[in-house]
Amino acid sequence: MASDPHALAPFIYFDGISCFGTNNGVIQFEMAANTLTPDEGGGVKIAISTTAHLRCSPAAAIDLRNSIDKALEMLQNTATTASTASMARN
C-alpha cells in the first residue's frame, strides 16, 4: 500500500484527443490511445481505445493549456541544448 495518498492517482497515457466539446459550460475531452490487437490472419490491427474522459471548467482548461505550452517550451529548450551540446562534441 502506498504511503503517499498522491501515489494512488491514476497515470493517464494518450496518443491524442478523439473528440472534444462543451456541455453546460463544462469543457470535455475524450482521450484515446492506439492499441495493437492480433487479427484473424496472423497480423496485427490498430484499435483506438478511450483512456480517459477529461472534464473541467474554462478556467481549468486555460490553466491546462498554459501548462502544456510551458512544458512544450521546456522540451524545445532541452532539445536545443542537447543539439548544441551534440554539435560541440563533433
C-alpha positions as CSV (number, residue, x, y, z in Angstrom):
1,M,0.0,0.0,0.0
2,A,1.3,3.4,-0.9
3,S,2.1,5.7,2.0
4,D,1.7,8.8,-0.1
5,P,-2.0,9.4,-1.0
6,H,-1.0,11.2,-4.2
7,A,0.6,7.9,-5.4
8,L,-2.9,6.5,-5.8
9,A,-3.9,9.0,-8.5
10,P,-4.0,7.3,-11.9
11,F,-1.4,7.8,-14.6
12,I,-3.2,8.6,-17.9
13,Y,-1.4,8.0,-21.2
14,F,-3.0,9.1,-24.5
15,D,-1.9,9.4,-28.1
16,G,-4.5,12.1,-28.9
17,I,-7.8,13.6,-28.3
18,S,-10.5,11.7,-30.2
19,C,-13.2,14.4,-29.7
20,F,-14.0,17.4,-27.6
21,G,-16.8,19.7,-26.8
22,T,-18.7,21.6,-24.2
23,N,-21.8,20.9,-22.1
24,N,-23.4,23.5,-19.9
25,G,-20.2,25.4,-19.6
26,V,-18.0,22.4,-18.9
27,I,-15.1,21.6,-21.3
28,Q,-15.0,18.0,-22.3
29,F,-12.1,16.0,-23.9
30,E,-12.1,12.3,-24.8
31,M,-8.5,11.0,-24.6
32,A,-7.6,7.9,-26.7
33,A,-4.6,5.6,-27.3
34,N,-3.7,3.2,-30.0
35,T,-3.6,-0.4,-29.1
36,L,-2.4,-3.4,-31.1
37,T,-4.5,-6.5,-31.4
38,P,-4.0,-9.7,-33.4
39,D,-6.2,-10.2,-36.4
40,E,-7.6,-13.4,-37.8
41,G,-4.9,-13.7,-40.5
42,G,-2.0,-13.7,-38.0
43,G,-1.3,-10.0,-38.5
44,V,-1.9,-7.0,-36.2
45,K,-4.5,-4.3,-36.4
46,I,-4.6,-1.0,-34.6
47,A,-7.6,-0.3,-32.4
48,I,-8.3,3.0,-30.7
49,S,-9.4,2.9,-27.1
50,T,-10.6,5.7,-24.9
51,T,-8.2,6.1,-22.0
52,A,-9.9,9.0,-20.1
53,H,-12.8,11.4,-20.1
54,L,-11.5,14.7,-19.0
55,R,-13.9,17.4,-17.8
56,C,-13.0,20.8,-16.5
57,S,-14.1,24.4,-16.1
58,P,-13.0,27.0,-18.6
59,A,-10.5,28.4,-16.1
60,A,-9.0,24.9,-15.6
61,A,-8.8,24.4,-19.4
62,I,-6.8,27.7,-19.7
63,D,-4.5,26.6,-16.9
64,L,-4.0,23.2,-18.6
65,R,-3.3,24.9,-21.9
66,N,-0.8,27.2,-20.3
67,S,0.9,24.3,-18.5
68,I,1.1,22.3,-21.8
69,D,2.6,25.4,-23.6
70,K,5.2,25.7,-20.8
71,A,6.1,22.0,-20.9
72,L,6.5,22.1,-24.7
73,E,8.7,25.2,-24.3
74,M,10.8,23.2,-21.8
75,L,11.0,20.3,-24.2
76,Q,12.1,22.6,-27.0
77,N,14.7,24.3,-24.8
78,T,16.0,20.8,-23.8
79,A,16.2,19.7,-27.5
80,T,18.0,22.9,-28.5
81,T,20.5,22.5,-25.6
82,A,21.1,18.8,-26.5
83,S,21.5,19.7,-30.2
84,T,24.1,22.4,-29.3
85,A,25.9,20.1,-27.0
86,S,26.0,17.4,-29.6
87,M,27.4,19.8,-32.2
88,A,30.0,21.0,-29.8
89,R,31.3,17.4,-29.3
90,N,31.6,16.7,-33.0
